């Protein structure tokens, strides 16, 4: 009997103007015999970039887990000083 494993992944992303985007992904691993444990997970992310160089990242889950991680990460990057190229 052969062991086999299947990875199914769907991702969708959308631009919310020139400075923001959002994405959603669904990942499912089924079967045995591969490197990953079977499971399904969902992940979502939002990114916003401002003209002054600051960034905001909002993330739920992770796209590489065997099940949906109920975690929410918010990250704000504050750039201090002149922008490169100015």
Secondary structure, DSSP 8 states (H G I E B T S, - for coil): ----EEEEEEEEEEE-SSSEEEEEEEEEEEESSSSS--EEEEEEEEEEE-TTS-EEEEEES-TTSSS----EEEEEE---S--TT-
